[in-house]
Amino acid sequence: MAFREIGFRKKDGIKGWLETMVRKFDGGKGMIAVIRDIMLRKEAEEQLKKANDLLQRMLSLDGLTGTANRRSLDELLAREWESAKQ
């Protein structure tokens, strides 16, 4: 049983989301399909992604000056060090 997410556009242009699941039974003679609207979940996921992106930016910038902070410098140095080793 695997669920599949399907995105689509409504007639008014708004994006919609459905989650579907299809399962065969009785040797393939029968089938059960479940379809549910997951628009609210998708909106919540998008809001969470935006909040996480903002938090990530806040973690890497100094609150007073808006420039990269020590954490950003450490991450950059680690990436460059790995790149230089190769």
C-alpha positions in Angstrom: 0.0 0.0 0.0 1.7 3.2 -1.2 0.2 6.6 -1.0 0.8 9.0 -3.8 0.5 12.8 -3.8 -1.0 14.5 -6.8 -0.9 18.2 -7.5 -3.4 19.8 -9.8 -4.8 23.2 -10.8 -8.5 24.0 -10.2 -10.6 25.9 -12.8 -10.0 29.1 -10.8 -6.2 28.6 -11.0 -5.7 27.6 -7.4 -3.4 24.7 -6.8 -4.9 21.7 -5.1 -3.5 18.5 -3.6 -4.8 15.0 -3.3 -3.4 11.9 -1.7 -4.4 8.6 -3.3 -4.0 4.9 -2.4 -5.1 2.0 -4.6 -5.0 -1.6 -3.4 -6.0 -4.7 -5.4 -7.6 -7.7 -3.7 -9.2 -11.0 -4.6 -6.4 -11.8 -6.9 -6.7 -8.6 -8.8 -10.4 -8.9 -9.4 -11.3 -6.1 -7.0 -9.8 -2.8 -6.1 -10.1 -0.3 -3.3 -9.2 3.4 -3.9 -8.8 6.0 -1.2 -8.6 9.7 -2.2 -8.3 12.5 0.3 -7.8 16.2 0.1 -4.4 17.2 1.7 -4.4 20.9 0.8 -4.3 22.0 4.4 -1.4 19.7 5.1 0.5 21.0 2.1 -0.2 24.6 3.2 1.1 23.8 6.7 4.2 22.1 5.2 4.9 25.2 3.1 4.6 27.5 6.1 6.9 25.3 8.1 9.5 25.4 5.2 9.3 29.2 5.1 9.7 29.4 8.9 12.7 27.0 8.8 14.3 29.0 6.0 13.9 32.2 8.0 15.3 30.5 11.1 18.3 29.2 9.1 19.0 32.8 7.8 18.6 34.2 11.4 21.1 31.6 12.7 23.7 32.5 10.2 23.5 36.3 10.4 24.5 38.7 13.2 21.3 40.3 14.5 22.9 43.8 14.9 24.9 44.2 11.8 23.2 41.7 9.4 26.5 40.3 8.3 27.6 36.6 8.5 28.3 35.4 12.0 30.9 33.0 13.4 28.7 30.0 12.7 28.6 31.0 9.0 32.4 31.4 9.0 32.9 28.0 10.6 30.6 26.3 8.0 32.3 28.1 5.1 35.8 27.1 6.4 34.7 23.5 6.8 33.3 23.3 3.2 36.4 25.0 1.8 38.7 22.7 3.8 36.9 19.6 2.4 37.1 21.0 -1.1 40.8 21.7 -0.7 41.5 18.2 0.5 40.0 16.8 -2.7 
